[in-house]
Amino acid sequence: MNTKQMQDVSIEIQLANRKYPLKVKSEEAVTVQKAAELINSKLKEFESKYGVKDIQDLYAMSTLQITTKLIELESNNAGNHDQIHVRLDEMDQLISSILDEK
């Protein structure tokens, strides 16, 4: 067995007021937790800035802003083009799964 293989770890993140148990590669755990913190920060920002209470609207607004920033990074880092698309797809899948649970 390759000692450099990534091992899955169980983590729990909280988005809005819901907890989500996840299995992620150990090397990705910190990044996933930071992503959850960013999403929560954007949800709070939009709720206070625009008085929006509907969580789906808050997720949509947050997703749009975060994705826009990722696309800007993509245009600035053409060499990382494929990696950014993978990350966008991962975010899309995560957000879709969250919205599907509603």
Summary of the structure (lengths in Angstrom):
residues: 102
radius of gyration: 15.2
end to end distance: 40.7
largest distance: 53.3
contacts: 238
relative contact order: 0.11
helix: 69%
strand: 16%
